[in-house]
Amino acid sequence: MKNFQLEKKGIEINGQHLSNLRFADDIVIFSNSATQLQDMLNELVCASRSIDLEMNTSKTKIIANSKERPDFVNTTSLEYVPSYIYLWKQISFSHNRHVDETPRRVNLVWN
């Protein structure tokens, strides 16, 4: 991640830029535009290749609060999803996301 140039990229919160969250081998990238997202994906792929790592495109998903557009890693188109789970928390732009999240968490506890 040191080779991944992230300054002034991502979303701005209180004057600070948030470009990514990382936990083990899971990475979430934040972007304020589709063009910036594609640039950040390309940079991540190049930085990963330099240390012989490769992005698993079958697990790579995109969630957006705007119009979907094709985004690619190499020649593989990435799938848009309405929500995803990161660190056991459902992430969604849905205004009633708690309707799905509450039963999901209850099921996790019972299982």
C-alpha positions in Angstrom: 0.0 0.0 0.0 3.0 2.3 0.4 3.3 2.4 -3.4 -0.4 3.2 -3.9 -0.6 7.0 -4.3 -3.7 8.0 -2.4 -3.2 11.7 -1.4 -6.1 13.9 -2.3 -8.1 10.9 -3.5 -11.2 9.4 -2.1 -14.0 11.3 -0.2 -13.4 14.4 1.9 -14.7 14.3 5.5 -14.0 17.4 7.7 -11.1 18.5 5.5 -9.5 15.0 5.5 -9.4 12.5 2.6 -10.6 9.0 3.2 -9.5 6.8 0.4 -9.5 3.3 1.8 -10.1 0.9 4.7 -7.9 -2.1 5.1 -8.2 -5.2 7.2 -5.9 -8.2 6.5 -6.4 -8.8 2.7 -9.7 -6.9 2.4 -9.6 -3.4 1.0 -12.4 -0.9 0.5 -11.7 2.0 -1.8 -13.7 5.2 -1.6 -14.0 7.5 -4.5 -16.0 10.7 -5.3 -16.3 9.8 -9.0 -16.3 6.8 -11.4 -13.2 8.2 -13.2 -11.3 8.5 -9.9 -12.4 5.0 -8.9 -11.1 3.5 -12.2 -7.8 5.4 -11.7 -7.5 4.1 -8.2 -8.2 0.5 -9.3 -5.6 0.7 -12.0 -3.0 2.0 -9.5 -3.9 -0.7 -7.0 -3.5 -3.4 -9.7 0.0 -2.0 -10.7 1.1 -1.6 -7.1 0.0 -5.2 -6.3 1.7 -6.6 -9.4 5.0 -5.1 -8.3 5.0 -7.4 -5.3 3.5 -10.4 -7.2 0.0 -10.0 -5.8 -3.2 -10.2 -8.0 -6.7 -8.8 -7.3 -9.4 -11.5 -7.1 -11.9 -10.0 -9.6 -14.5 -12.6 -8.7 -14.6 -11.2 -5.2 -14.2 -7.5 -6.2 -17.5 -5.6 -6.1 -18.7 -2.0 -6.6 -21.4 -0.2 -4.7 -22.4 3.3 -5.8 -24.9 6.0 -4.8 -25.1 7.1 -8.4 -25.4 5.8 -11.9 -23.6 2.5 -12.6 -21.0 2.5 -15.3 -18.6 -0.2 -16.5 -15.4 -0.4 -14.4 -12.7 -2.9 -15.2 -9.7 -4.6 -13.7 -7.5 -5.5 -16.7 -10.3 -6.7 -19.0 -12.6 -8.0 -16.4 -15.8 -6.0 -15.8 -16.6 -5.6 -12.1 -20.0 -6.3 -10.7 -22.2 -3.7 -9.1 -24.0 -4.8 -5.9 -26.7 -3.0 -3.8 -25.0 -3.9 -0.6 -22.0 -5.9 0.8 -20.6 -7.2 4.1 -17.4 -5.7 5.4 -16.1 -6.7 8.8 -19.4 -8.3 9.6 -21.4 -5.1 8.9 -23.7 -4.7 6.0 -22.9 -1.6 3.9 -25.6 -0.1 1.7 -27.0 3.2 0.4 -30.5 2.0 1.0 -32.5 4.3 3.2 -34.0 1.3 5.0 -30.9 -0.8 5.3 -31.6 -1.7 8.9 -34.6 -3.8 7.7 -32.2 -6.3 6.3 -29.3 -5.8 8.7 -31.2 -6.5 11.9 -32.4 -10.0 11.0 -29.1 -10.8 9.4 -27.3 -10.1 12.7 -29.8 -12.0 14.7 -29.3 -15.0 12.5 -25.5 -14.7 12.9 -25.9 -14.8 16.7 -28.2 -17.8 16.6 -25.9 -19.7 14.2 
